[in-house]
Amino acid sequence: MTEDFYCDEALSGRTPISKALETDNVLAFHHTRPFWPVHIVVVPKRHISSLLTLEPGDNDLLIELFDVIKKIAAQVAAEHGGARVLTNLGKYQDSKHLHFHINFGDPLR
């Protein structure tokens, strides 16, 4: 296995996931090991290592990605009164695939 859980497991179907929203190019699903009570991950279906490796040709994908993030964040905020959206880089990025966490609540651990 590589350092890319999303390509290796979630997108390949090897690890079962609970989808929150899916488009042709983007997948949003409930985190398989949530850190917050509400924890949804949004990933592009095509491998992109991180926010820092996006290229000008990725602009349409980035717009679609943020459209999904906006929809999920709006749902979480409407249901719970707030939401966080975050991404990690470098040593903070466990899985080397661009992904955004949408979450609500205090950490579970």
C-alpha positions as CSV (number, residue, x, y, z in Angstrom):
1,M,0.0,0.0,0.0
2,T,1.2,3.5,-0.8
3,E,0.6,6.6,1.3
4,D,-2.7,7.3,-0.5
5,F,-5.6,5.7,1.4
6,Y,-8.1,7.4,-0.9
7,C,-6.8,5.8,-4.2
8,D,-5.8,2.5,-2.6
9,E,-8.8,1.9,-0.4
10,A,-11.8,4.3,-0.6
11,L,-11.9,5.0,-4.4
12,S,-10.9,1.4,-5.3
13,G,-13.8,-0.1,-3.2
14,R,-11.4,-2.1,-1.1
15,T,-12.6,-0.3,2.1
16,P,-16.3,0.1,2.4
17,I,-17.5,3.8,2.7
18,S,-20.7,5.6,3.3
19,K,-21.1,8.2,0.5
20,A,-22.5,11.6,1.4
21,L,-22.3,13.0,-2.2
22,E,-20.8,12.0,-5.5
23,T,-20.2,13.7,-8.8
24,D,-18.4,12.5,-11.9
25,N,-15.1,13.8,-10.5
26,V,-15.5,14.2,-6.7
27,L,-16.5,11.9,-3.9
28,A,-17.6,12.9,-0.4
29,F,-18.0,10.2,2.3
30,H,-18.2,9.7,6.0
31,H,-14.7,9.2,7.4
32,T,-13.9,5.6,8.1
33,R,-12.2,6.5,11.4
34,P,-13.9,9.8,12.4
35,F,-12.0,12.3,14.6
36,W,-15.2,14.4,15.2
37,P,-18.8,13.4,15.7
38,V,-19.6,14.7,12.2
39,H,-16.6,14.0,9.9
40,I,-16.9,13.9,6.1
41,V,-14.0,13.8,3.7
42,V,-14.2,15.2,0.1
43,V,-11.7,14.0,-2.5
44,P,-11.1,14.3,-6.2
45,K,-11.5,11.0,-7.9
46,R,-8.3,11.7,-9.9
47,H,-5.1,11.5,-7.9
48,I,-3.7,14.9,-6.9
49,S,-1.1,14.7,-4.2
50,S,-2.0,17.9,-2.3
51,L,-3.3,21.5,-2.5
52,L,0.3,22.5,-3.4
53,T,0.5,20.3,-6.5
54,L,-2.6,21.7,-8.2
55,E,-1.9,22.9,-11.7
56,P,-3.7,25.5,-13.9
57,G,-5.4,22.6,-15.8
58,D,-7.0,21.5,-12.5
59,N,-9.2,24.6,-12.3
60,D,-12.5,23.0,-13.4
61,L,-11.9,20.1,-11.0
62,L,-11.2,22.5,-8.2
63,I,-14.4,24.4,-8.9
64,E,-16.3,21.1,-8.8
65,L,-14.5,20.0,-5.7
66,F,-15.4,23.3,-3.9
67,D,-19.0,23.1,-5.1
68,V,-19.2,19.7,-3.3
69,I,-17.4,21.1,-0.2
70,K,-19.9,24.0,-0.1
71,K,-22.9,21.7,-0.3
72,I,-21.7,19.4,2.4
73,A,-20.6,22.2,4.7
74,A,-23.9,24.0,4.2
75,Q,-25.8,20.8,5.2
76,V,-23.6,20.3,8.3
77,A,-23.9,23.9,9.3
78,A,-27.7,23.8,8.8
79,E,-28.1,20.7,10.9
80,H,-25.6,21.5,13.7
81,G,-25.2,25.3,13.7
82,G,-21.6,25.3,12.4
83,A,-19.0,23.4,10.4
84,R,-15.2,23.4,9.9
85,V,-13.5,22.8,6.6
86,L,-9.8,22.0,6.6
87,T,-7.0,20.4,4.6
88,N,-3.5,19.3,5.7
89,L,-0.1,19.7,4.0
90,G,3.3,18.2,4.4
91,K,3.9,16.2,7.6
92,Y,0.3,16.9,8.7
93,Q,-1.1,15.2,5.6
94,D,-1.3,11.4,6.4
95,S,-2.8,10.4,3.1
96,K,-0.9,12.0,0.1
97,H,-4.1,12.7,-1.9
98,L,-5.8,16.1,-1.9
99,H,-8.7,15.9,0.6
100,F,-10.8,18.2,2.7
101,H,-12.3,17.4,6.0
102,I,-15.7,18.8,6.9
103,N,-16.5,18.4,10.5
104,F,-18.5,19.5,13.5
105,G,-18.1,18.9,17.2
106,D,-15.3,18.3,19.7
107,P,-12.7,15.7,19.0
108,L,-13.7,12.1,19.8
109,R,-10.2,11.2,21.2
